[in-house]
Amino acid sequence: MTKSRPVLGRGLESLIPRPAPVAPSTITPTGRQDDGVSEEVIIHVELDRIDKNPYQPRAEFDPITLDELKRSIQEKGIIQPITVRRVEDRFQLVSGERRVRAAREAGLTHIPAYIIRVESNEEMLELALIENLQREHLNPIEVAISYKRLIEECTFSHEQLSQRLGKDRSTITNYLRLLKLPDMIQASLRKGGLTVGHARAIINIEDPAVQLAIFEKTMKKGLSVREVERLVKNWGRLKTRRSKAPSSPGTVGALSSVEDKLRYSLGTKVQVRPLRDGKGEILIEYYSADDLDRLLDLLYTIVGP
């Protein structure tokens, strides 16, 4: 029978018990020495013996907050030990990379570390991802990537992951959808230029070119989430009206006249193509994201709010 896993949404301590804070006076290697085998104990580990966590979901560390942590360590010491696992005669970081980086910058040679037992690399991945999801300030894309890795590499279903993290299933699904956005929009989410609310509105449009056009308009004009939602809604209305608009084959001359009028109104190349059964299509060309943005404004004016 498969051993049931605890639900982390009710407390990470169910997975990684938290030792008592370490006083500033114990940040030197004068505390408990490592016997090479003990686990679930706090020891003072040489920073040079700690290897990075290969499953660390964080890609970026804010240099300002890192410097603040360094100064705090210099004044008050390490308040909370890092968490590590043994790998032969070295240690692999489970959580606390910011503390390790700040401690090195503060000039420390040792750091208090809580040693836990990790049975497999899969469990290590799960611990690292969930620890960060529960305790660290990950950006939206890092959160989405963590969810994806837990699903793909730890074989969680959406429902299992929802229970494991204490998160609504819809929340997990919405974060995963962010990974379908163009790279430029994902980069803005990583840096905090675009909010998750804006991104969730933009992702309702399937065309990446239109997504980018609305993104650039949002950044250029500082649009609110509601304003972006309105743009997306109007685009959907326009697309629906275009698909449902009745048409007739017409003559070549009549179609040419329609094309001329549309070209004059929109300021770009337009083609009207008749299809079967009275149907047809209108192709409007654009030549850059700015040009698409201009056309969207014109079309929104025609469609209305």
N, C-alpha and C positions, 0 to 999 in steps of 0.2 A: 504493500500500500504506500502511495506517495505521501510523504510527510507534509502536512499543511503548513503554509507559510503565514507568518503574522501580517496583519494589516498595518502598514507603516503610517497611514494617515492619522492614527491615534497615538503616535509617538515613536520616534526613531529609536528610543531606548530599548524597544522590544527586539531590535536587531543588533544594535551596538550599545551596550550599557555604557553610561557616561560616568567616568571617575570624577572625584572631587577636584575642583580647581587647584592648580599648582601655584603656590605663593611665589612672588618675585625672587625671593632669596634662594629658590631652588633651581634657578635656570642654569646654574653651573653644574659640572659633572660630579658634584659631591653627594648626590643622592644615591638611590639603589643602583647597583651595577648589574650589567647584563650577564646572566649565567649561560646564555646561548640557547636555552630551551624553553624558558618560562613563557606563558601566555596569560592574557587577562591581567596584566600587571603594568604599572607605570615605571618606565626606566628613563634614564637620560641618554639619548642616542646622539652620537656624533653626526652632525649634518652631512659630513662627507660619506656616511654609510647609507644615506637615504636616497633611493632611486625614485624617479618620477613615476606617477601612476599612468600606465599606458592607456587606461580607459577614462582619463580625465575628460569630462565633457566641455569644460571651459576652454575656449580658444583665446580669450582676451582677458587681461587683468588691468583694471584701471590704475594707472601710475599714481594718481592723486590719493586714492584711498589706500593704496599699498604704502605710500610714504607716511600717511597718517598712522597706519598700523605699525610701521617701523618705529615711529616716534613714541607710540604707546608702549611698545615692547621695551624700548630703551628706558622709559620712565617707570613702568609698572611690572615688566616681565611678561612671561607667557601665562595668561590666565587659564586657557583651556588647552590641554595636551592635544597633539595631533594623533591620528590613528594610523597604525602601520601593521603590516603582516611580515612574517619572517620569510625570506627567500635565501636559503643556505646561510652564509655568514653576513648577509646584508638585510636591509629592510626595504619594503616597497610601500609607498605612500597609499593609504586608502582615502583619507580626507585630511585637509589642512594645508593645501599647497600655498595659499596666501600667507599662512603663518610661517611656513618654511622659507619662502622667498623674503619675507620681511625680516625674519630672524637672521638670515645671511647678510642682508643689507645693514642690519643693526650691529653686525660684527660678532654675533654669537658663534660658538663652535659646537654647542650641544643644545638639544631641545627636548623637553619632556614629551614622551610618546607612550601611548597606550597600545599594547600589542594584542591583536585579536587573531583567532584562528580562521583561516579562509581555506576551504577544502578544494576549490577548483578555480580556474580562470573565469568560468561562467559566473560563479558566485562573486568573484572579485569585480567583474563588470557590473553586476547587479548592485553590489554594495556602493561602488563608486558613483554610479549614475543616480541611484536613489538618494544617497547621502547628499549629493549636490542639489538634486531637485528639492529636497526637504529643507536644506539649510543655507544654500548659497543663492546669491542674486544672479541667476543665469539670465542672459538675454533671451527673447522669444525663440530665436532660431536654435540656440543651444538647448533650450527646453524641448523643442520639436525633435531635434536630432536624438536627444536622450530617450524620448518616447519611442522613436523609431528603432533605436538599437535594442531597447528592452523587448520590443515586439519581435524583431527579426532574430536577434542573437540570443535572447533569453527565452524565446518562444512563448511570450505572454500573449493572450488574446486581449482585445480592447477591454473586454469585461473584466478579465483577471487583473489587468493593469489598473483599471479604475478602482477595484477593490483594494489592490495592493497599496496604492498611493492615497486612497481616500478622496479621489477626484471624480467629478462627473464624467461619464463616458463621452459626452458631447464636448467637454473641455479638451480631452485628449485628441478627439477627432479634429477639432478646430485648429489645434496646434499643428497636427500632422499636415493639414492642408496648406499651411504656410510654406512648406518645402516645395510646393508646386509653383510658387511665384518666381518670376525672373530673378536672376542673380543680383541685379541692381537694387531691387526692392528688398531682397533678403539682407543685403549689405546694410541698407538703411535701418532695417529692424535691429541688426546686430549693434549698430552704433547709437541707437536711440533716436534717430532722426524721424522715423515713422513709428506710430503707435500700433499696437495689435488691433485696435479698433479700426483704424484706417485700412490696415492690411486685410482684415476680414471682410470689409466692404468691397475692396478691389478684387479679391479672389473670386467673387461671384461672377466676374466677367471671364469668359474662357479665352478670349483672344489676347495673347501676350503683348501684342503691339498696343492694343487699347489699354491694357493694364498699365503699361509703361507711360502712356500718354496721360492717363489720369493721375498716376503717381507724380509725374513731373509737374503737372498742374497743381497738385496738392502741395508739393514742396515749394513751388514758386509763389503761390498765393496764400500759403498758410491756411488751407481749408480745414474746417473742423470735420469731425467724423460724420456728423449729420449732413454736411454739405457734400462730402464724398458719397455718402449713401444716396443722396438725391441725384448726383451725377450718374451713378451706376443704375439707379432706377429708371432715369430718363433714357439711358442708353438701351436698357432692356425694352422699354416701350417703343423706342424707335425701331429696334430690330424686329419686334413683333408686328408693328404696323407695316414695315417693309415686306415681311414674309406673307402677310395677309392681304396686301393691297391687290385689288382686281386689276387685270390688265388684258389687253387685246393685242393680237399680232401687229395690227397697223400696217401702214405702208412704209417703204424704205424712207421716203421723204418725210413722213410724219415722225418717224423715230429720229431721223437726223435733226429735225426741228427741236425735239425734246432734248436731245443731247446738247444742242447749242444753248438752249435756255439754262440747262443745269450747269454747263461749263461757265456760263456768264455769272450765274448766281453763286457758284461755289469757288470759282477761280482756280479750277484744276481740270484735268482730263476726265471725262465721263463717257462711259459706253453703255448704251441700252441694247440688250440682246434679247430678241424674242425666242421663246422656247415653244414647246408643244402645248396644246389645249389652252391657248390664250395666256399662258404664263410667260414670264420673262425675268430678267435680272438687270440690275443697275450696278455697274462697277465704277467706284469712285477711287481715283488714285491719290495717294499722298506720298511725299518725298522725304519726310523726316518726322520725328516725334513732335516737333513744334508745328509742323504743317497739319499733322493729325489733330493736335490740340485745337488749332484754328478751325478745322472742319467740324470737330465735335461741338464747339461753341455755336457755330452756325446752325447745326442740326438741332441742338438743344433749343435754340430760339424758335425753330420751326415747330418742334414737338410741343414745347411748353412745359411748365412744371408738372 
